[in-house]
């Protein structure tokens, strides 16, 4: 319990990221065709249009690895009091969000880009906390 109380902010933010990315990854796995169809249309007028299936696979991989690292980081904090895996999860989460932000900006979906920034702010804050 001492490790939880000493690191509650980091644990809560890691939980937020684990839920966000694991749910998103599972959704992509369960509805690959639906996601692919929507994204093909979303990027139809961009230079990404021929690469959507590959890019969706890359995003899926990054989201799942980010979510798993964050989930493992929670347990590492609680049981070990250390933060190495959580730091890597938070950092990869930030990179993943930046790539998603790039995609939204390229597609000129500025409202979607704003939504990603809402996720990016606590993620960058978490990376900062790990560096203290």
Buried (B, 14 or more C-beta within 10 A) or exposed (E): EEBBEEBEEBBBBBBBBBEBBBEBBBBBEEEBEEBBEEBBEBBEEBEBEEEBEEBBEEBBEBBBBBBBBBBBBBEBBBEEEEBEBBBBBBBBBBEBBBBBBEBBEBBEBEEBBEBBEEBBEBBBEBBEBBEE
